[in-house]
Amino acid sequence: MNSPRYLVDIDRLILTDMGIPPERAELLRARVEIELQRRLERMPLSRESLGNAPIRVPPISVTGSASDRQLASHIAQGIARSMGEQ
């Protein structure tokens, strides 16, 4: 198996008005990292899109019934889209 081209490390994932307990938020952050890494493997990015600069993602709306997997996928999609626009 090839090693990943990108290493994703999310320092802070801010979730507002979702009522998610801290333990679940930490697991969600880890799921977002995994999903984002998968997406980046398939996405061409310029060098300018990479680095340690914070990535600002516009607010994402989700339903309260979304599973953690769906939520992580949705968040990762928003982050990837924001990275592609930089």
Secondary structure, 3 states (H helix, E strand, C coil): CCCCCCCCCCCCCCCCCCCCCHHHHHHHHHHHHHHHHHHHHCCCCCHHHCCCCCCCCCCCCCCCCCCHHHHHHHHHHHHHHHHHHC
